[in-house]
Amino acid sequence: MAGKLYGIGVGPGDPGLLTLRAKEILDGCGIIAYPVRKLGEGSTAFDIIKQVVDVSEKSVEEFLFDMNPDDSVRERCREEAMEKMCMLLDNGEDIAMVTLGDAGVYSTYMYIDAEIRSRGYETEVIPGIPSFCHGAALAGVPLMIGNEGLAVVPVAKENTALLRDALRNFDNVVVMKAFKSMPLIAETMDEFGIPREGATVVSNVGMEGEYIGPMDDDRKYGYFTTVIIKKNKGGREI
Ligand SMILES: C[S@@+](CC[C@H](N)C(=O)[O-])C[C@H]1O[C@@H](n2cnc3c(N)ncnc32)[C@H](O)[C@@H]1O
C-alpha cells in the first residue's frame, strides 16, 4: 500500500505551540521532509520540530524547488522533486512535510499537496498556529472583535494594491512579508489617516530576536516580520 503525505503546520517558532496531532504524526513517520530553494539551506520548520521530536532514527529529506528564472529549469526541478516523493510513497513510506505556521497561509506545501493528490496519493493537512495569531496574542491585541472583519495581505515587491483595498474595507489588517516594506506600509497608513499607534510589529515571534512593539524607523527587520494594523486603535474612527 502506498504511503501518505502529511503537511504539518508547526507554528511560528515556539516548539511548545506544536499541536498534539502534529507531534503524534511526526513521531510516527519515518521520513521528515521540507522544501528548499537551494540544497543544504535547511528549514526553520525543521529546526522547530527537532527541539521536541527525536529525529535521530528518521530519514530527513530536502525537496528542491529551484526558483531559477528559466521556466524549464524550474519545471524540471519540480518534476524531479515530485518523482522522488512518489517513489518514497510507492515504497509504502509516510512522509511528514513540515511548514512554518499554518500550511494554508502562504506555504509552498499546498502546491505540493495538490500535485501529489492529482497523482492519486492520499494527503492530509495538519493545521498549525499562524504567525499573526501568536503575534497578536503576545501583543495582547484582538485580531477582530464584535462585528469587525480581518484582512490578511502580503506586501511584497512594492505592491500596495491589496493593502490599500484592505485598509479601505477592513477594521483590522495583517500585513505579511513586511520586512522590506516598512516605510511603504507607514506611508500608506499616513495616506489613510491611520495613526502609527494603530500598528504593532510582530517580528521573529517565538524565535531568537523576537520583537513585539511599535513601528521603529531605526530598527532592521528580518524576513519573519508581520504588521498588525488596527484602524480603530489609538486614534479616531475612520
Ligand atoms: C511564506 S509566509 C509563511 C506564513 C506561515 N505559513 C504562517 O502561517 O504564518 C512568511 C511570512 O510569514 C510571517 N511569519 C512567519 N513566521 C513568523 C514569525 N515567527 N514571526 C513573525 N512573522 C512570521 C512573515 O510575515 C513572513 O514574511
Ligand as a Chemical Component Dictionary entry (heavy atoms), coordinates in Angstrom:
data_LIG
# 
_chem_comp.id                   LIG 
_chem_comp.type                 NON-POLYMER 
_chem_comp.pdbx_formal_charge   0 
_chem_comp.three_letter_code    LIG 
# 
loop_
_chem_comp_atom.comp_id 
_chem_comp_atom.atom_id 
_chem_comp_atom.alt_atom_id 
_chem_comp_atom.type_symbol 
_chem_comp_atom.charge 
_chem_comp_atom.model_Cartn_x 
_chem_comp_atom.model_Cartn_y 
_chem_comp_atom.model_Cartn_z 
_chem_comp_atom.pdbx_ordinal 
LIG C1  C1  C 0  5.860 32.381 3.445  1  
LIG S1  S1  S 1  4.980 33.185 4.717  2  
LIG C2  C2  C 0  4.644 31.851 5.810  3  
LIG C3  C3  C 0  3.487 32.113 6.737  4  
LIG C4  C4  C 0  3.213 30.953 7.687  5  
LIG N1  N1  N 0  2.727 29.794 6.961  6  
LIG C5  C5  C 0  2.221 31.327 8.782  7  
LIG O1  O1  O 0  1.211 30.621 8.973  8  
LIG O2  O2  O -1 2.456 32.323 9.482  9  
LIG C6  C6  C 0  6.285 34.064 5.508  10 
LIG C7  C7  C 0  5.779 35.271 6.262  11 
LIG O3  O3  O 0  5.072 34.845 7.425  12 
LIG C8  C8  C 0  5.325 35.727 8.504  13 
LIG N2  N2  N 0  5.994 34.968 9.574  14 
LIG C9  C9  C 0  6.327 33.667 9.564  15 
LIG N3  N3  N 0  6.888 33.310 10.735 16 
LIG C10 C10 C 0  6.901 34.415 11.508 17 
LIG C11 C11 C 0  7.348 34.694 12.842 18 
LIG N4  N4  N 0  7.896 33.747 13.599 19 
LIG N5  N5  N 0  7.186 35.951 13.320 20 
LIG C12 C12 C 0  6.602 36.928 12.576 21 
LIG N6  N6  N 0  6.169 36.721 11.311 22 
LIG C13 C13 C 0  6.323 35.486 10.779 23 
LIG C14 C14 C 0  6.181 36.862 7.948  24 
LIG O4  O4  O 0  5.316 37.883 7.515  25 
LIG C15 C15 C 0  6.879 36.183 6.787  26 
LIG O5  O5  O 0  7.346 37.113 5.832  27 
# 
loop_
_chem_comp_bond.comp_id 
_chem_comp_bond.atom_id_1 
_chem_comp_bond.atom_id_2 
_chem_comp_bond.value_order 
_chem_comp_bond.pdbx_ordinal 
LIG C1  S1  SING 1  
LIG S1  C2  SING 2  
LIG S1  C6  SING 3  
LIG C2  C3  SING 4  
LIG C3  C4  SING 5  
LIG C4  N1  SING 6  
LIG C4  C5  SING 7  
LIG C5  O1  DOUB 8  
LIG C5  O2  SING 9  
LIG C6  C7  SING 10 
LIG C7  O3  SING 11 
LIG C7  C15 SING 12 
LIG O3  C8  SING 13 
LIG C8  N2  SING 14 
LIG C8  C14 SING 15 
LIG N2  C9  SING 16 
LIG N2  C13 SING 17 
LIG C9  N3  DOUB 18 
LIG N3  C10 SING 19 
LIG C10 C11 SING 20 
LIG C10 C13 DOUB 21 
LIG C11 N4  SING 22 
LIG C11 N5  DOUB 23 
LIG N5  C12 SING 24 
LIG C12 N6  DOUB 25 
LIG N6  C13 SING 26 
LIG C14 O4  SING 27 
LIG C14 C15 SING 28 
LIG C15 O5  SING 29 
# 
